[in-house]
Amino acid sequence: MEETKNLSFEDAIVKLEGIVKELESGNTNLDDAINLYTEGMKLAKLCGDKLNSATEKVNKILTENGELKDFEISEE
């Protein structure tokens, strides 16, 4: 199994969707369900962390001298 932290956001979402489908099927024994749930929680955290990081990057703009600056909308 590929280590969770090295997955892209898109790959993590695909794996998470697969886990959800498998758990929803009801055809998983208890031990496997617990392992799947644990993996799903790791993937959900990874996705949340990646989204937070992307949000922080989107909320910044590059200034003329190459420094990152908080994005502000001026209302005129």
PDB file of N, CA, C and O in Angstrom:
ATOM      1  N   MET A   1       0.840  -1.189   0.000  1.00  0.00           N
ATOM      2  CA  MET A   1       0.000   0.000   0.000  1.00  0.00           C
ATOM      3  C   MET A   1       0.879   1.245   0.000  1.00  0.00           C
ATOM      4  O   MET A   1       1.767   1.390   0.841  1.00  0.00           O
ATOM      5  N   GLU A   2       0.622   2.156  -0.965  1.00  0.00           N
ATOM      6  CA  GLU A   2       1.406   3.392  -1.058  1.00  0.00           C
ATOM      7  C   GLU A   2       1.204   4.225   0.197  1.00  0.00           C
ATOM      8  O   GLU A   2       0.092   4.333   0.715  1.00  0.00           O
ATOM      9  N   GLU A   3       2.300   4.815   0.681  1.00  0.00           N
ATOM     10  CA  GLU A   3       2.202   5.618   1.892  1.00  0.00           C
ATOM     11  C   GLU A   3       1.295   6.817   1.640  1.00  0.00           C
ATOM     12  O   GLU A   3       1.415   7.501   0.624  1.00  0.00           O
ATOM     13  N   THR A   4       0.397   7.056   2.570  1.00  0.00           N
ATOM     14  CA  THR A   4      -0.635   8.080   2.430  1.00  0.00           C
ATOM     15  C   THR A   4      -0.069   9.469   2.192  1.00  0.00           C
ATOM     16  O   THR A   4      -0.573  10.192   1.333  1.00  0.00           O
ATOM     17  N   LYS A   5       0.960   9.863   2.925  1.00  0.00           N
ATOM     18  CA  LYS A   5       1.449  11.240   2.853  1.00  0.00           C
ATOM     19  C   LYS A   5       2.057  11.596   1.504  1.00  0.00           C
ATOM     20  O   LYS A   5       2.225  12.778   1.206  1.00  0.00           O
ATOM     21  N   ASN A   6       2.391  10.606   0.682  1.00  0.00           N
ATOM     22  CA  ASN A   6       2.983  10.867  -0.633  1.00  0.00           C
ATOM     23  C   ASN A   6       1.947  10.957  -1.749  1.00  0.00           C
ATOM     24  O   ASN A   6       2.307  11.192  -2.903  1.00  0.00           O
ATOM     25  N   LEU A   7       0.679  10.776  -1.427  1.00  0.00           N
ATOM     26  CA  LEU A   7      -0.367  10.816  -2.433  1.00  0.00           C
ATOM     27  C   LEU A   7      -0.708  12.247  -2.829  1.00  0.00           C
ATOM     28  O   LEU A   7      -0.634  13.163  -2.011  1.00  0.00           O
ATOM     29  N   SER A   8      -1.081  12.428  -4.084  1.00  0.00           N
ATOM     30  CA  SER A   8      -1.620  13.715  -4.499  1.00  0.00           C
ATOM     31  C   SER A   8      -3.031  13.838  -3.941  1.00  0.00           C
ATOM     32  O   SER A   8      -3.623  12.848  -3.510  1.00  0.00           O
ATOM     33  N   PHE A   9      -3.562  15.039  -3.949  1.00  0.00           N
ATOM     34  CA  PHE A   9      -4.928  15.263  -3.476  1.00  0.00           C
ATOM     35  C   PHE A   9      -5.908  14.401  -4.264  1.00  0.00           C
ATOM     36  O   PHE A   9      -6.786  13.756  -3.690  1.00  0.00           O
ATOM     37  N   GLU A  10      -5.747  14.399  -5.586  1.00  0.00           N
ATOM     38  CA  GLU A  10      -6.661  13.653  -6.450  1.00  0.00           C
ATOM     39  C   GLU A  10      -6.608  12.150  -6.178  1.00  0.00           C
ATOM     40  O   GLU A  10      -7.645  11.491  -6.113  1.00  0.00           O
ATOM     41  N   ASP A  11      -5.400  11.610  -6.019  1.00  0.00           N
ATOM     42  CA  ASP A  11      -5.252  10.184  -5.727  1.00  0.00           C
ATOM     43  C   ASP A  11      -5.840   9.841  -4.363  1.00  0.00           C
ATOM     44  O   ASP A  11      -6.451   8.786  -4.194  1.00  0.00           O
ATOM     45  N   ALA A  12      -5.655  10.729  -3.394  1.00  0.00           N
ATOM     46  CA  ALA A  12      -6.206  10.498  -2.056  1.00  0.00           C
ATOM     47  C   ALA A  12      -7.725  10.478  -2.094  1.00  0.00           C
ATOM     48  O   ALA A  12      -8.351   9.654  -1.427  1.00  0.00           O
ATOM     49  N   ILE A  13      -8.321  11.373  -2.863  1.00  0.00           N
ATOM     50  CA  ILE A  13      -9.787  11.413  -2.991  1.00  0.00           C
ATOM     51  C   ILE A  13     -10.298  10.116  -3.613  1.00  0.00           C
ATOM     52  O   ILE A  13     -11.288   9.553  -3.146  1.00  0.00           O
ATOM     53  N   VAL A  14      -9.629   9.642  -4.660  1.00  0.00           N
ATOM     54  CA  VAL A  14     -10.040   8.396  -5.321  1.00  0.00           C
ATOM     55  C   VAL A  14      -9.975   7.228  -4.332  1.00  0.00           C
ATOM     56  O   VAL A  14     -10.898   6.417  -4.259  1.00  0.00           O
ATOM     57  N   LYS A  15      -8.877   7.151  -3.572  1.00  0.00           N
ATOM     58  CA  LYS A  15      -8.744   6.075  -2.582  1.00  0.00           C
ATOM     59  C   LYS A  15      -9.815   6.203  -1.504  1.00  0.00           C
ATOM     60  O   LYS A  15     -10.399   5.203  -1.085  1.00  0.00           O
ATOM     61  N   LEU A  16     -10.071   7.415  -1.059  1.00  0.00           N
ATOM     62  CA  LEU A  16     -11.079   7.641  -0.028  1.00  0.00           C
ATOM     63  C   LEU A  16     -12.463   7.235  -0.527  1.00  0.00           C
ATOM     64  O   LEU A  16     -13.228   6.616   0.212  1.00  0.00           O
ATOM     65  N   GLU A  17     -12.790   7.573  -1.763  1.00  0.00           N
ATOM     66  CA  GLU A  17     -14.080   7.173  -2.339  1.00  0.00           C
ATOM     67  C   GLU A  17     -14.193   5.650  -2.408  1.00  0.00           C
ATOM     68  O   GLU A  17     -15.261   5.098  -2.142  1.00  0.00           O
ATOM     69  N   GLY A  18     -13.107   4.968  -2.761  1.00  0.00           N
ATOM     70  CA  GLY A  18     -13.108   3.511  -2.802  1.00  0.00           C
ATOM     71  C   GLY A  18     -13.346   2.904  -1.432  1.00  0.00           C
ATOM     72  O   GLY A  18     -14.083   1.928  -1.297  1.00  0.00           O
ATOM     73  N   ILE A  19     -12.715   3.487  -0.411  1.00  0.00           N
ATOM     74  CA  ILE A  19     -12.895   3.003   0.953  1.00  0.00           C
ATOM     75  C   ILE A  19     -14.343   3.188   1.392  1.00  0.00           C
ATOM     76  O   ILE A  19     -14.933   2.292   1.996  1.00  0.00           O
ATOM     77  N   VAL A  20     -14.911   4.346   1.089  1.00  0.00           N
ATOM     78  CA  VAL A  20     -16.294   4.613   1.472  1.00  0.00           C
ATOM     79  C   VAL A  20     -17.225   3.601   0.805  1.00  0.00           C
ATOM     80  O   VAL A  20     -18.111   3.054   1.462  1.00  0.00           O
ATOM     81  N   LYS A  21     -17.036   3.349  -0.480  1.00  0.00           N
ATOM     82  CA  LYS A  21     -17.878   2.372  -1.189  1.00  0.00           C
ATOM     83  C   LYS A  21     -17.753   0.985  -0.573  1.00  0.00           C
ATOM     84  O   LYS A  21     -18.747   0.279  -0.401  1.00  0.00           O
ATOM     85  N   GLU A  22     -16.524   0.601  -0.243  1.00  0.00           N
ATOM     86  CA  GLU A  22     -16.308  -0.720   0.340  1.00  0.00           C
ATOM     87  C   GLU A  22     -16.977  -0.828   1.709  1.00  0.00           C
ATOM     88  O   GLU A  22     -17.598  -1.844   2.021  1.00  0.00           O
ATOM     89  N   LEU A  23     -16.851   0.218   2.525  1.00  0.00           N
ATOM     90  CA  LEU A  23     -17.486   0.198   3.840  1.00  0.00           C
ATOM     91  C   LEU A  23     -19.017   0.208   3.721  1.00  0.00           C
ATOM     92  O   LEU A  23     -19.709  -0.461   4.488  1.00  0.00           O
ATOM     93  N   GLU A  24     -19.531   0.966   2.760  1.00  0.00           N
ATOM     94  CA  GLU A  24     -20.977   1.040   2.576  1.00  0.00           C
ATOM     95  C   GLU A  24     -21.567  -0.259   2.042  1.00  0.00           C
ATOM     96  O   GLU A  24     -22.756  -0.518   2.222  1.00  0.00           O
ATOM     97  N   SER A  25     -20.748  -1.075   1.388  1.00  0.00           N
ATOM     98  CA  SER A  25     -21.246  -2.330   0.827  1.00  0.00           C
ATOM     99  C   SER A  25     -21.710  -3.290   1.913  1.00  0.00           C
ATOM    100  O   SER A  25     -22.584  -4.125   1.678  1.00  0.00           O
ATOM    101  N   GLY A  26     -21.127  -3.174   3.100  1.00  0.00           N
ATOM    102  CA  GLY A  26     -21.493  -4.059   4.193  1.00  0.00           C
ATOM    103  C   GLY A  26     -20.896  -5.448   4.077  1.00  0.00           C
ATOM    104  O   GLY A  26     -21.233  -6.334   4.862  1.00  0.00           O
ATOM    105  N   ASN A  27     -20.012  -5.653   3.107  1.00  0.00           N
ATOM    106  CA  ASN A  27     -19.405  -6.957   2.882  1.00  0.00           C
ATOM    107  C   ASN A  27     -18.009  -7.069   3.479  1.00  0.00           C
ATOM    108  O   ASN A  27     -17.229  -7.931   3.075  1.00  0.00           O
ATOM    109  N   THR A  28     -17.695  -6.212   4.427  1.00  0.00           N
ATOM    110  CA  THR A  28     -16.362  -6.174   5.020  1.00  0.00           C
ATOM    111  C   THR A  28     -16.432  -6.683   6.453  1.00  0.00           C
ATOM    112  O   THR A  28     -17.299  -6.272   7.224  1.00  0.00           O
ATOM    113  N   ASN A  29     -15.509  -7.586   6.808  1.00  0.00           N
ATOM    114  CA  ASN A  29     -15.515  -8.061   8.197  1.00  0.00           C
ATOM    115  C   ASN A  29     -15.031  -6.935   9.113  1.00  0.00           C
ATOM    116  O   ASN A  29     -14.474  -5.941   8.648  1.00  0.00           O
ATOM    117  N   LEU A  30     -15.245  -7.102  10.398  1.00  0.00           N
ATOM    118  CA  LEU A  30     -14.987  -6.035  11.371  1.00  0.00           C
ATOM    119  C   LEU A  30     -13.532  -5.576  11.361  1.00  0.00           C
ATOM    120  O   LEU A  30     -13.267  -4.374  11.342  1.00  0.00           O
ATOM    121  N   ASP A  31     -12.589  -6.511  11.374  1.00  0.00           N
ATOM    122  CA  ASP A  31     -11.174  -6.121  11.391  1.00  0.00           C
ATOM    123  C   ASP A  31     -10.797  -5.320  10.151  1.00  0.00           C
ATOM    124  O   ASP A  31     -10.098  -4.311  10.245  1.00  0.00           O
ATOM    125  N   ASP A  32     -11.262  -5.774   8.986  1.00  0.00           N
ATOM    126  CA  ASP A  32     -10.976  -5.042   7.748  1.00  0.00           C
ATOM    127  C   ASP A  32     -11.663  -3.679   7.745  1.00  0.00           C
ATOM    128  O   ASP A  32     -11.097  -2.698   7.264  1.00  0.00           O
ATOM    129  N   ALA A  33     -12.876  -3.619   8.279  1.00  0.00           N
ATOM    130  CA  ALA A  33     -13.606  -2.347   8.331  1.00  0.00           C
ATOM    131  C   ALA A  33     -12.871  -1.341   9.212  1.00  0.00           C
ATOM    132  O   ALA A  33     -12.803  -0.156   8.886  1.00  0.00           O
ATOM    133  N   ILE A  34     -12.329  -1.811  10.317  1.00  0.00           N
ATOM    134  CA  ILE A  34     -11.582  -0.917  11.208  1.00  0.00           C
ATOM    135  C   ILE A  34     -10.327  -0.406  10.497  1.00  0.00           C
ATOM    136  O   ILE A  34     -10.009   0.780  10.577  1.00  0.00           O
ATOM    137  N   ASN A  35      -9.625  -1.286   9.810  1.00  0.00           N
ATOM    138  CA  ASN A  35      -8.437  -0.871   9.059  1.00  0.00           C
ATOM    139  C   ASN A  35      -8.788   0.110   7.945  1.00  0.00           C
ATOM    140  O   ASN A  35      -8.078   1.093   7.733  1.00  0.00           O
ATOM    141  N   LEU A  36      -9.884  -0.159   7.234  1.00  0.00           N
ATOM    142  CA  LEU A  36     -10.320   0.751   6.173  1.00  0.00           C
ATOM    143  C   LEU A  36     -10.712   2.109   6.747  1.00  0.00           C
ATOM    144  O   LEU A  36     -10.374   3.149   6.182  1.00  0.00           O
ATOM    145  N   TYR A  37     -11.421   2.096   7.862  1.00  0.00           N
ATOM    146  CA  TYR A  37     -11.833   3.339   8.501  1.00  0.00           C
ATOM    147  C   TYR A  37     -10.611   4.160   8.911  1.00  0.00           C
ATOM    148  O   TYR A  37     -10.566   5.371   8.696  1.00  0.00           O
ATOM    149  N   THR A  38      -9.626   3.491   9.500  1.00  0.00           N
ATOM    150  CA  THR A  38      -8.397   4.170   9.921  1.00  0.00           C
ATOM    151  C   THR A  38      -7.692   4.788   8.719  1.00  0.00           C
ATOM    152  O   THR A  38      -7.267   5.942   8.772  1.00  0.00           O
ATOM    153  N   GLU A  39      -7.569   4.031   7.645  1.00  0.00           N
ATOM    154  CA  GLU A  39      -6.942   4.549   6.418  1.00  0.00           C
ATOM    155  C   GLU A  39      -7.755   5.713   5.855  1.00  0.00           C
ATOM    156  O   GLU A  39      -7.190   6.703   5.391  1.00  0.00           O
ATOM    157  N   GLY A  40      -9.077   5.591   5.897  1.00  0.00           N
ATOM    158  CA  GLY A  40      -9.941   6.671   5.411  1.00  0.00           C
ATOM    159  C   GLY A  40      -9.763   7.951   6.203  1.00  0.00           C
ATOM    160  O   GLY A  40      -9.776   9.041   5.632  1.00  0.00           O
ATOM    161  N   MET A  41      -9.598   7.833   7.510  1.00  0.00           N
ATOM    162  CA  MET A  41      -9.391   9.022   8.338  1.00  0.00           C
ATOM    163  C   MET A  41      -8.053   9.685   8.018  1.00  0.00           C
ATOM    164  O   MET A  41      -7.949  10.912   8.009  1.00  0.00           O
ATOM    165  N   LYS A  42      -7.030   8.869   7.756  1.00  0.00           N
ATOM    166  CA  LYS A  42      -5.726   9.428   7.363  1.00  0.00           C
ATOM    167  C   LYS A  42      -5.849  10.162   6.034  1.00  0.00           C
ATOM    168  O   LYS A  42      -5.293  11.246   5.863  1.00  0.00           O
ATOM    169  N   LEU A  43      -6.579   9.567   5.097  1.00  0.00           N
ATOM    170  CA  LEU A  43      -6.770  10.200   3.792  1.00  0.00           C
ATOM    171  C   LEU A  43      -7.582  11.484   3.916  1.00  0.00           C
ATOM    172  O   LEU A  43      -7.275  12.477   3.255  1.00  0.00           O
ATOM    173  N   ALA A  44      -8.612  11.475   4.753  1.00  0.00           N
ATOM    174  CA  ALA A  44      -9.428  12.673   4.953  1.00  0.00           C
ATOM    175  C   ALA A  44      -8.587  13.806   5.543  1.00  0.00           C
ATOM    176  O   ALA A  44      -8.730  14.960   5.140  1.00  0.00           O
ATOM    177  N   LYS A  45      -7.715  13.480   6.493  1.00  0.00           N
ATOM    178  CA  LYS A  45      -6.836  14.492   7.078  1.00  0.00           C
ATOM    179  C   LYS A  45      -5.865  15.028   6.036  1.00  0.00           C
ATOM    180  O   LYS A  45      -5.637  16.235   5.955  1.00  0.00           O
ATOM    181  N   LEU A  46      -5.297  14.132   5.241  1.00  0.00           N
ATOM    182  CA  LEU A  46      -4.383  14.546   4.176  1.00  0.00           C
ATOM    183  C   LEU A  46      -5.082  15.511   3.220  1.00  0.00           C
ATOM    184  O   LEU A  46      -4.530  16.553   2.867  1.00  0.00           O
ATOM    185  N   CYS A  47      -6.288  15.163   2.807  1.00  0.00           N
ATOM    186  CA  CYS A  47      -7.037  16.025   1.884  1.00  0.00           C
ATOM    187  C   CYS A  47      -7.331  17.377   2.526  1.00  0.00           C
ATOM    188  O   CYS A  47      -7.192  18.416   1.880  1.00  0.00           O
ATOM    189  N   GLY A  48      -7.733  17.366   3.785  1.00  0.00           N
ATOM    190  CA  GLY A  48      -7.994  18.625   4.490  1.00  0.00           C
ATOM    191  C   GLY A  48      -6.755  19.486   4.591  1.00  0.00           C
ATOM    192  O   GLY A  48      -6.812  20.698   4.382  1.00  0.00           O
ATOM    193  N   ASP A  49      -5.630  18.860   4.912  1.00  0.00           N
ATOM    194  CA  ASP A  49      -4.365  19.605   5.006  1.00  0.00           C
ATOM    195  C   ASP A  49      -3.967  20.197   3.657  1.00  0.00           C
ATOM    196  O   ASP A  49      -3.522  21.342   3.580  1.00  0.00           O
ATOM    197  N   LYS A  50      -4.131  19.403   2.588  1.00  0.00           N
ATOM    198  CA  LYS A  50      -3.778  19.897   1.251  1.00  0.00           C
ATOM    199  C   LYS A  50      -4.697  21.035   0.826  1.00  0.00           C
ATOM    200  O   LYS A  50      -4.247  21.994   0.200  1.00  0.00           O
ATOM    201  N   LEU A  51      -5.983  20.937   1.160  1.00  0.00           N
ATOM    202  CA  LEU A  51      -6.910  22.023   0.833  1.00  0.00           C
ATOM    203  C   LEU A  51      -6.578  23.287   1.610  1.00  0.00           C
ATOM    204  O   LEU A  51      -6.630  24.386   1.058  1.00  0.00           O
ATOM    205  N   ASN A  52      -6.236  23.142   2.886  1.00  0.00           N
ATOM    206  CA  ASN A  52      -5.850  24.310   3.685  1.00  0.00           C
ATOM    207  C   ASN A  52      -4.600  24.969   3.110  1.00  0.00           C
ATOM    208  O   ASN A  52      -4.518  26.195   3.036  1.00  0.00           O
ATOM    209  N   SER A  53      -3.637  24.159   2.709  1.00  0.00           N
ATOM    210  CA  SER A  53      -2.407  24.686   2.127  1.00  0.00           C
ATOM    211  C   SER A  53      -2.702  25.418   0.818  1.00  0.00           C
ATOM    212  O   SER A  53      -2.171  26.500   0.569  1.00  0.00           O
ATOM    213  N   ALA A  54      -3.547  24.820  -0.009  1.00  0.00           N
ATOM    214  CA  ALA A  54      -3.903  25.456  -1.282  1.00  0.00           C
ATOM    215  C   ALA A  54      -4.647  26.770  -1.039  1.00  0.00           C
ATOM    216  O   ALA A  54      -4.426  27.752  -1.747  1.00  0.00           O
ATOM    217  N   THR A  55      -5.516  26.784  -0.050  1.00  0.00           N
ATOM    218  CA  THR A  55      -6.257  28.006   0.279  1.00  0.00           C
ATOM    219  C   THR A  55      -5.309  29.114   0.704  1.00  0.00           C
ATOM    220  O   THR A  55      -5.469  30.265   0.296  1.00  0.00           O
ATOM    221  N   GLU A  56      -4.323  28.770   1.521  1.00  0.00           N
ATOM    222  CA  GLU A  56      -3.335  29.764   1.949  1.00  0.00           C
ATOM    223  C   GLU A  56      -2.573  30.324   0.753  1.00  0.00           C
ATOM    224  O   GLU A  56      -2.328  31.528   0.681  1.00  0.00           O
ATOM    225  N   LYS A  57      -2.199  29.461  -0.182  1.00  0.00           N
ATOM    226  CA  LYS A  57      -1.459  29.915  -1.362  1.00  0.00           C
ATOM    227  C   LYS A  57      -2.324  30.804  -2.249  1.00  0.00           C
ATOM    228  O   LYS A  57      -1.851  31.804  -2.789  1.00  0.00           O
ATOM    229  N   VAL A  58      -3.607  30.427  -2.396  1.00  0.00           N
ATOM    230  CA  VAL A  58      -4.516  31.204  -3.240  1.00  0.00           C
ATOM    231  C   VAL A  58      -4.775  32.572  -2.626  1.00  0.00           C
ATOM    232  O   VAL A  58      -4.999  33.546  -3.344  1.00  0.00           O
ATOM    233  N   ASN A  59      -4.744  32.648  -1.300  1.00  0.00           N
ATOM    234  CA  ASN A  59      -4.998  33.917  -0.607  1.00  0.00           C
ATOM    235  C   ASN A  59      -3.797  34.856  -0.624  1.00  0.00           C
ATOM    236  O   ASN A  59      -3.839  35.920  -0.006  1.00  0.00           O
ATOM    237  N   LYS A  60      -2.763  34.491  -1.298  1.00  0.00           N
ATOM    238  CA  LYS A  60      -1.578  35.345  -1.423  1.00  0.00           C
ATOM    239  C   LYS A  60      -1.357  35.661  -2.899  1.00  0.00           C
ATOM    240  O   LYS A  60      -1.680  34.862  -3.777  1.00  0.00           O
ATOM    241  N   ILE A  61      -0.811  36.819  -3.145  1.00  0.00           N
ATOM    242  CA  ILE A  61      -0.446  37.182  -4.516  1.00  0.00           C
ATOM    243  C   ILE A  61       1.027  37.544  -4.552  1.00  0.00           C
ATOM    244  O   ILE A  61       1.608  37.950  -3.546  1.00  0.00           O
ATOM    245  N   LEU A  62       1.613  37.393  -5.712  1.00  0.00           N
ATOM    246  CA  LEU A  62       3.020  37.707  -5.874  1.00  0.00           C
ATOM    247  C   LEU A  62       3.167  39.193  -6.190  1.00  0.00           C
ATOM    248  O   LEU A  62       2.581  39.687  -7.153  1.00  0.00           O
ATOM    249  N   THR A  63       3.950  39.905  -5.380  1.00  0.00           N
ATOM    250  CA  THR A  63       4.178  41.326  -5.616  1.00  0.00           C
ATOM    251  C   THR A  63       5.266  41.497  -6.673  1.00  0.00           C
ATOM    252  O   THR A  63       5.886  40.517  -7.086  1.00  0.00           O
ATOM    253  N   GLU A  64       5.495  42.700  -7.100  1.00  0.00           N
ATOM    254  CA  GLU A  64       6.468  42.975  -8.152  1.00  0.00           C
ATOM    255  C   GLU A  64       7.879  42.530  -7.791  1.00  0.00           C
ATOM    256  O   GLU A  64       8.639  42.130  -8.673  1.00  0.00           O
ATOM    257  N   ASN A  65       8.239  42.592  -6.534  1.00  0.00           N
ATOM    258  CA  ASN A  65       9.597  42.209  -6.148  1.00  0.00           C
ATOM    259  C   ASN A  65       9.713  40.730  -5.772  1.00  0.00           C
ATOM    260  O   ASN A  65      10.749  40.308  -5.258  1.00  0.00           O
ATOM    261  N   GLY A  66       8.664  39.934  -6.020  1.00  0.00           N
ATOM    262  CA  GLY A  66       8.730  38.498  -5.807  1.00  0.00           C
ATOM    263  C   GLY A  66       8.350  38.022  -4.422  1.00  0.00           C
ATOM    264  O   GLY A  66       8.440  36.828  -4.136  1.00  0.00           O
ATOM    265  N   GLU A  67       7.928  38.930  -3.553  1.00  0.00           N
ATOM    266  CA  GLU A  67       7.511  38.531  -2.209  1.00  0.00           C
ATOM    267  C   GLU A  67       6.026  38.208  -2.203  1.00  0.00           C
ATOM    268  O   GLU A  67       5.246  38.808  -2.943  1.00  0.00           O
ATOM    269  N   LEU A  68       5.645  37.261  -1.368  1.00  0.00           N
ATOM    270  CA  LEU A  68       4.233  36.947  -1.222  1.00  0.00           C
ATOM    271  C   LEU A  68       3.589  37.959  -0.298  1.00  0.00           C
ATOM    272  O   LEU A  68       4.156  38.340   0.726  1.00  0.00           O
ATOM    273  N   LYS A  69       2.395  38.389  -0.674  1.00  0.00           N
ATOM    274  CA  LYS A  69       1.671  39.388   0.106  1.00  0.00           C
ATOM    275  C   LYS A  69       0.225  38.923   0.249  1.00  0.00           C
ATOM    276  O   LYS A  69      -0.329  38.339  -0.683  1.00  0.00           O
ATOM    277  N   ASP A  70      -0.390  39.172   1.397  1.00  0.00           N
ATOM    278  CA  ASP A  70      -1.786  38.822   1.582  1.00  0.00           C
ATOM    279  C   ASP A  70      -2.635  39.529   0.540  1.00  0.00           C
ATOM    280  O   ASP A  70      -2.408  40.697   0.225  1.00  0.00           O
ATOM    281  N   PHE A  71      -3.602  38.820   0.016  1.00  0.00           N
ATOM    282  CA  PHE A  71      -4.514  39.354  -0.996  1.00  0.00           C
ATOM    283  C   PHE A  71      -5.590  40.168  -0.317  1.00  0.00           C
ATOM    284  O   PHE A  71      -6.240  39.697   0.616  1.00  0.00           O
ATOM    285  N   GLU A  72      -5.777  41.379  -0.780  1.00  0.00           N
ATOM    286  CA  GLU A  72      -6.810  42.249  -0.227  1.00  0.00           C
ATOM    287  C   GLU A  72      -7.611  42.841  -1.361  1.00  0.00           C
ATOM    288  O   GLU A  72      -7.057  43.234  -2.387  1.00  0.00           O
ATOM    289  N   ILE A  73      -8.914  42.903  -1.176  1.00  0.00           N
ATOM    290  CA  ILE A  73      -9.793  43.508  -2.181  1.00  0.00           C
ATOM    291  C   ILE A  73     -10.166  44.894  -1.668  1.00  0.00           C
ATOM    292  O   ILE A  73     -10.699  45.045  -0.568  1.00  0.00           O
ATOM    293  N   SER A  74      -9.876  45.898  -2.487  1.00  0.00           N
ATOM    294  CA  SER A  74     -10.242  47.250  -2.062  1.00  0.00           C
ATOM    295  C   SER A  74     -11.598  47.579  -2.664  1.00  0.00           C
ATOM    296  O   SER A  74     -11.831  47.366  -3.853  1.00  0.00           O
ATOM    297  N   GLU A  75     -12.472  48.092  -1.845  1.00  0.00           N
ATOM    298  CA  GLU A  75     -13.808  48.454  -2.284  1.00  0.00           C
ATOM    299  C   GLU A  75     -13.845  49.950  -2.540  1.00  0.00           C
ATOM    300  O   GLU A  75     -13.724  50.754  -1.616  1.00  0.00           O
ATOM    301  N   GLU A  76     -14.013  50.312  -3.795  1.00  0.00           N
ATOM    302  CA  GLU A  76     -14.057  51.743  -4.153  1.00  0.00           C
ATOM    303  C   GLU A  76     -15.326  52.090  -4.825  1.00  0.00           C
ATOM    304  O   GLU A  76     -15.532  53.246  -5.194  1.00  0.00           O
TER     305      GLU A  76
END
